């Protein structure tokens, strides 16, 4: 098979496995599939497990330090059964995980195999987690803690087509809860309406984020927030005695999520709070030479200009910000991540493959980063 056919076949095999959080046997199956492919290519394969969640580290050498590390995740969000039956049509690969992010995983695996085949002395690897969609705390976070390092991390989990992403927002998901002794509808002075108390708290939080309505797809680097759901409980003849709201905040503030959470709780001290999902903010220096090198290489292979942008979402790259020399975040072009008709562009396969091959070869040559920009411009 050609390189294109090999990548597409592996991506289809990965998509066929319903590797969602609630299917631990499928998570193990998808990890074992990748492990088998890489063992057959002669690579070092390390099956990892953190708090009963599997993940996989593949490398050309038996080491925890590489020049280039490809990074992705093999878990996906829930989907209809038919979404785990991949198919190609009208220039797209359809199926859960095609964009987020099994097609990129397949490309990265083939790049690592071919780099090793061309030069067995190279020092490169891949790390794939199985819990990115649920926060990454039993995957990439633990992997980084265990001392794995690289000169360059190439993560394929961005949210923007044809862009090199140098930042991603922090995420703070939490429940806000009001519990009260309620009054009757005609006698509100007898108690406190939990729903009204909750809404009052929400309004105070809302005033904290004045830039919420400024954010646009082309200029998204502002904090945004939303209500995921709201529910109340009440006795038949009384006002609500319990109210709960799920809030999501994607923040750009130079704060940790715990610092922001503490600030919010101070705004509404009378309510209870429960953390649901969190991620730290990632904001990298856009002037690093490796970024211009990558942008130039990618623009050449994709035959269109690659932009340098910030992302509205998050990825496992955030766990590596303090231990990797450089981090590049990209994605396979496509649409519908987490949606019923998720699909990735087939014409992005070989440009992504060639881009990852070229930037990897530059780094593996141990070139000073100051030379990379010039090399990228000549590609």
C-alpha positions as CSV (number, residue, x, y, z in Angstrom):
1,X,0.0,0.0,0.0
2,X,1.0,3.6,-0.5
3,X,1.8,5.8,2.5
4,X,-1.6,7.5,2.0
5,X,-3.4,4.2,1.9
6,X,-1.6,2.9,5.0
7,X,-2.5,6.0,7.0
8,X,-6.1,5.9,6.0
9,X,-6.5,2.2,6.8
10,X,-5.0,2.7,10.2
11,X,-7.3,5.7,10.9
12,X,-10.3,3.7,9.9
13,X,-9.3,0.8,12.1
14,X,-8.8,3.2,15.1
15,X,-12.2,4.9,14.4
16,X,-13.9,1.5,14.3
17,X,-13.0,1.0,18.0
18,X,-15.6,2.8,20.3
19,X,-12.9,4.1,22.7
20,X,-15.1,6.2,25.0
21,X,-14.6,6.7,28.7
22,X,-17.4,4.2,29.6
23,X,-15.8,1.4,27.6
24,X,-12.5,0.5,29.3
25,X,-12.2,-2.7,27.2
26,X,-12.3,-0.5,24.0
27,X,-9.7,1.8,25.4
28,X,-7.4,-1.1,26.0
29,X,-8.2,-2.5,22.5
30,X,-7.3,0.8,20.7
31,X,-4.0,1.0,22.7
32,X,-3.1,-2.6,21.8
33,X,-3.9,-2.0,18.1
34,X,-1.4,0.9,18.0
35,X,1.2,-1.1,20.1
36,X,1.0,-4.0,17.6
37,X,1.5,-1.8,14.6
38,X,4.6,-0.2,16.2
39,X,6.1,-3.4,17.5
40,X,5.9,-4.8,13.9
41,X,7.9,-1.7,12.8
42,X,10.7,-2.5,15.4
43,X,9.9,0.4,17.7
44,X,10.1,0.3,21.5
45,X,6.6,0.0,23.0
46,X,5.7,0.8,26.6
47,X,2.2,0.1,27.7
48,X,1.5,2.5,30.6
49,X,-1.4,2.7,33.1
50,X,-2.3,5.5,35.4
51,X,-5.2,4.9,37.8
52,X,-6.4,2.1,35.6
53,X,-6.5,4.2,32.5
54,X,-4.2,2.9,29.7
55,X,-1.8,4.9,27.6
56,X,1.1,4.3,25.3
57,X,4.6,5.5,24.8
58,X,6.4,4.5,21.6
59,X,10.0,5.4,20.8
60,X,12.9,4.7,18.5
61,X,15.3,4.3,21.5
62,X,14.7,2.9,25.0
63,X,14.8,6.4,26.6
64,X,12.5,9.0,28.2
65,X,14.1,11.9,26.4
66,X,13.6,12.5,22.7
67,X,14.3,15.2,20.1
68,X,10.7,15.0,18.8
69,X,7.6,13.7,20.5
70,X,4.3,13.3,18.7
71,X,1.4,13.6,21.1
72,X,-2.3,12.6,20.7
73,X,-5.1,10.9,22.4
74,X,-7.0,7.7,21.5
75,X,-10.2,8.3,23.4
76,X,-13.2,9.9,21.9
77,X,-16.5,11.4,23.1
78,X,-19.7,9.5,23.0
79,X,-21.4,9.0,19.6
80,X,-24.1,7.2,17.7
81,X,-23.2,3.5,16.9
82,X,-23.0,4.4,13.1
83,X,-20.3,6.9,13.8
84,X,-17.9,4.0,14.7
85,X,-18.3,2.7,11.1
86,X,-15.9,5.0,9.2
87,X,-16.4,5.7,5.5
88,X,-15.0,8.1,2.9
89,X,-17.2,10.3,0.8
90,X,-16.8,13.6,-1.1
91,X,-13.2,14.0,0.0
92,X,-13.8,13.4,3.7
93,X,-13.2,10.6,6.2
94,X,-16.3,10.4,8.3
95,X,-16.5,8.9,11.8
96,X,-16.1,9.7,15.4
97,X,-12.5,10.7,16.0
98,X,-11.7,11.5,12.4
99,X,-10.9,15.1,13.3
100,X,-10.5,14.6,17.1
101,X,-8.1,13.0,16.6
102,X,-7.5,9.6,15.2
103,X,-6.5,10.6,11.7
104,X,-3.7,12.8,13.1
105,X,-2.7,9.8,15.4
106,X,-2.4,7.6,12.3
107,X,-0.3,10.2,10.5
108,X,2.0,10.7,13.5
109,X,2.5,6.9,13.8
110,X,3.4,6.5,10.2
111,X,5.8,9.5,10.4
112,X,7.6,7.9,13.4
113,X,7.8,4.5,11.6
114,X,9.2,6.1,8.4
115,X,11.7,8.3,10.3
116,X,13.0,5.2,12.0
117,X,13.1,3.3,8.8
118,X,15.1,6.0,7.1
119,X,17.5,6.4,10.0
120,X,17.4,3.9,12.9
121,X,19.7,6.2,14.9
122,X,17.1,8.9,15.3
123,X,15.6,9.8,18.7
124,X,11.9,10.3,18.4
125,X,8.7,9.0,20.0
126,X,4.9,9.2,20.3
127,X,2.7,9.4,23.4
128,X,-1.0,8.6,23.2
129,X,-3.3,9.0,26.2
130,X,-6.8,7.7,26.7
131,X,-8.4,10.3,28.9
132,X,-7.9,13.6,27.2
133,X,-11.6,14.1,26.7
134,X,-12.1,13.8,30.4
135,X,-9.3,16.1,31.5
136,X,-6.1,14.3,30.9
137,X,-5.3,13.8,34.6
138,X,-4.7,10.1,34.3
139,X,-2.7,10.3,31.1
140,X,-0.6,13.2,29.9
141,X,-0.4,14.8,33.3
142,X,1.1,11.7,34.9
143,X,3.3,11.0,31.9
144,X,4.8,14.5,32.2
145,X,5.3,13.9,36.0
146,X,7.2,10.8,35.3
147,X,10.1,12.6,33.6
148,X,9.5,12.2,29.9
149,X,11.1,15.1,28.0
150,X,11.5,16.3,24.4
151,X,13.0,19.2,22.5
152,X,9.7,19.5,20.5
153,X,6.2,18.4,21.3
154,X,3.9,18.0,18.2
155,X,0.4,17.8,19.5
156,X,-2.4,17.3,16.9
157,X,-5.4,18.4,19.0
158,X,-6.0,22.0,18.1
159,X,-9.4,23.4,17.2
160,X,-8.4,25.5,14.2
161,X,-7.8,24.5,10.6
162,X,-4.6,25.6,8.8
163,X,-3.1,27.2,11.9
164,X,-0.2,26.7,14.3
165,X,-1.7,27.2,17.7
166,X,0.5,28.8,20.4
167,X,-2.1,29.1,23.1
168,X,-5.2,27.5,24.6
169,X,-7.6,28.8,27.1
170,X,-7.9,27.5,30.7
171,X,-11.0,25.6,31.5
172,X,-13.1,25.8,34.6
173,X,-16.3,23.7,34.8
174,X,-18.2,23.8,38.1
175,X,-21.5,23.4,39.7
176,X,-23.0,26.2,41.7
177,X,-25.6,25.1,44.2
178,X,-28.2,26.9,46.4
179,X,-30.1,25.1,49.2
180,X,-32.7,27.0,51.2
181,X,-35.7,26.9,53.4
182,X,-38.4,28.1,50.8
183,X,-41.5,30.1,51.2
184,X,-44.9,29.6,49.5
185,X,-45.3,31.5,46.1
186,X,-47.7,34.1,47.7
187,X,-45.6,34.4,50.8
188,X,-42.0,34.7,49.7
189,X,-41.0,36.3,53.0
190,X,-41.4,33.0,54.7
191,X,-38.2,31.7,53.1
192,X,-35.7,32.1,50.3
193,X,-36.2,31.0,46.7
194,X,-33.2,28.8,45.8
195,X,-33.6,29.5,42.1
196,X,-33.6,33.3,42.6
197,X,-30.5,33.0,44.9
198,X,-28.7,31.0,42.2
199,X,-29.5,33.6,39.5
200,X,-28.4,36.4,41.7
201,X,-25.1,34.7,42.1
202,X,-24.8,34.1,38.4
203,X,-25.4,37.8,37.7
204,X,-22.5,38.7,40.0
205,X,-20.2,36.3,38.3
206,X,-21.3,37.5,34.9
207,X,-20.1,41.1,35.7
208,X,-16.6,39.7,36.2
209,X,-16.3,38.8,32.5
210,X,-16.9,41.9,30.6
211,X,-15.3,40.7,27.4
212,X,-17.6,37.7,27.0
213,X,-19.6,39.1,24.0
214,X,-16.5,40.4,22.2
215,X,-15.1,36.9,21.3
216,X,-15.5,35.9,17.6
217,X,-14.1,33.0,15.6
218,X,-11.5,35.2,14.0
219,X,-10.5,36.9,17.3
220,X,-11.4,34.5,20.2
221,X,-8.7,35.3,22.8
222,X,-11.3,36.5,25.4
223,X,-12.8,34.7,28.4
224,X,-16.1,33.2,27.6
225,X,-18.6,31.4,29.8
226,X,-21.9,29.6,29.5
227,X,-24.6,27.8,31.4
228,X,-24.5,24.1,30.7
229,X,-27.7,23.3,32.5
230,X,-29.9,24.4,35.4
231,X,-32.3,22.4,37.5
232,X,-34.4,22.9,40.6
233,X,-36.2,20.9,43.2
234,X,-39.3,21.9,45.1
235,X,-42.2,20.7,47.1
236,X,-45.6,20.9,45.2
237,X,-46.9,24.0,47.1
238,X,-43.5,25.8,47.7
239,X,-40.9,27.7,45.8
240,X,-37.7,25.8,44.9
241,X,-35.6,24.7,47.9
242,X,-32.7,23.5,45.7
243,X,-31.2,24.9,42.6
244,X,-28.1,23.8,40.7
245,X,-26.3,25.4,37.7
246,X,-23.5,23.9,35.6
247,X,-21.2,26.7,34.5
248,X,-18.3,26.6,32.0
249,X,-15.6,29.2,31.8
250,X,-12.9,29.2,29.1
251,X,-10.5,31.8,30.5
252,X,-7.5,33.8,29.2
253,X,-6.7,35.4,32.5
254,X,-3.1,34.9,33.7
255,X,-4.4,32.8,36.6
256,X,-4.4,29.1,37.6
257,X,-7.9,27.6,37.5
258,X,-7.8,27.3,41.3
259,X,-7.0,31.0,41.7
260,X,-9.9,31.9,39.4
261,X,-12.2,29.4,41.2
262,X,-11.3,31.0,44.5
263,X,-12.1,34.4,43.1
264,X,-15.5,33.2,41.9
265,X,-16.3,31.7,45.3
266,X,-15.5,35.0,47.0
267,X,-18.0,36.7,44.7
268,X,-20.8,34.4,45.8
269,X,-19.9,33.3,49.3
270,X,-23.5,32.2,50.2
271,X,-23.5,29.4,47.6
272,X,-21.9,25.9,47.4
273,X,-19.5,25.0,44.6
274,X,-18.2,21.7,43.1
275,X,-15.4,21.4,40.5
276,X,-16.4,19.3,37.5
277,X,-13.5,19.7,35.0
278,X,-10.5,21.9,34.8
279,X,-7.5,22.7,32.6
280,X,-4.7,25.2,33.0
281,X,-4.2,28.0,30.4
282,X,-1.4,27.7,27.9
283,X,0.2,30.8,26.3
284,X,3.5,30.4,24.5
285,X,5.8,33.0,23.0
286,X,4.8,33.3,19.3
287,X,8.3,34.5,18.3
288,X,10.1,31.3,18.9
289,X,12.1,30.4,15.7
290,X,10.6,26.9,15.5
291,X,7.1,28.4,14.9
292,X,8.1,30.3,11.8
293,X,9.9,27.2,10.6
294,X,6.9,25.0,11.0
295,X,4.5,27.7,9.6
296,X,6.7,28.0,6.4
297,X,6.9,24.2,6.0
298,X,3.2,23.7,6.5
299,X,2.2,26.5,4.2
300,X,4.4,25.0,1.5
301,X,2.9,21.5,1.8
302,X,-0.7,22.5,2.3
303,X,-0.3,25.1,-0.5
304,X,-2.0,27.8,1.6
305,X,-0.8,30.2,4.3
306,X,-0.7,28.7,7.8
307,X,-1.7,31.3,10.5
308,X,-0.3,31.6,14.1
309,X,-3.3,31.8,16.4
310,X,-4.7,31.1,19.9
311,X,-7.3,28.4,20.4
312,X,-10.6,28.6,22.1
313,X,-10.3,25.0,23.4
314,X,-7.8,22.9,25.3
315,X,-5.5,19.9,24.8
316,X,-3.1,17.7,26.6
317,X,-0.3,20.1,25.5
318,X,-1.0,22.2,28.7
319,X,0.7,19.5,30.8
320,X,4.0,19.8,28.9
321,X,4.4,23.6,29.0
322,X,7.1,23.5,31.7
323,X,9.1,20.5,30.5
324,X,9.2,20.8,26.7
325,X,11.6,23.2,24.9
326,X,8.9,24.0,22.3
327,X,5.3,23.0,21.7
328,X,3.4,23.0,18.4
329,X,-0.3,22.4,18.3
330,X,-2.1,21.7,15.0
331,X,-5.0,19.6,13.7
332,X,-6.1,17.7,10.7
333,X,-8.4,19.9,8.6
334,X,-12.0,19.0,9.0
335,X,-15.3,19.8,10.7
336,X,-17.7,18.5,13.3
337,X,-15.5,17.5,16.2
338,X,-17.9,16.1,18.9
339,X,-20.8,16.5,16.5
340,X,-22.9,13.8,14.7
341,X,-21.2,14.3,11.3
342,X,-17.5,14.6,12.3
343,X,-15.3,14.4,9.2
344,X,-11.7,15.1,8.3
345,X,-10.4,16.2,4.9
346,X,-8.6,13.5,3.0
347,X,-6.5,16.0,1.1
348,X,-4.9,16.9,4.4
349,X,-3.3,13.5,5.0
350,X,-0.2,13.8,2.9
351,X,0.5,17.5,3.5
352,X,0.3,16.8,7.3
353,X,2.6,13.7,6.9
354,X,5.1,15.7,4.8
355,X,5.0,18.7,7.3
356,X,5.7,16.4,10.3
357,X,8.4,14.6,8.5
358,X,10.2,17.8,7.5
359,X,10.0,19.6,10.9
360,X,11.1,16.4,12.6
361,X,14.1,16.0,10.4
362,X,15.2,19.6,11.2
363,X,15.0,19.0,14.9
364,X,16.6,15.6,14.8
365,X,19.6,17.1,13.1
366,X,20.1,19.0,16.4
367,X,20.1,22.3,14.6
368,X,20.2,25.4,16.8
369,X,16.7,26.9,16.9
370,X,18.0,30.1,15.4
371,X,18.6,28.3,12.1
372,X,15.2,26.8,11.9
373,X,13.4,29.9,10.7
374,X,15.8,30.2,7.8
375,X,15.5,26.5,7.0
376,X,11.7,26.8,7.1
377,X,11.7,29.7,4.6
378,X,13.8,27.6,2.2
379,X,11.5,24.6,2.3
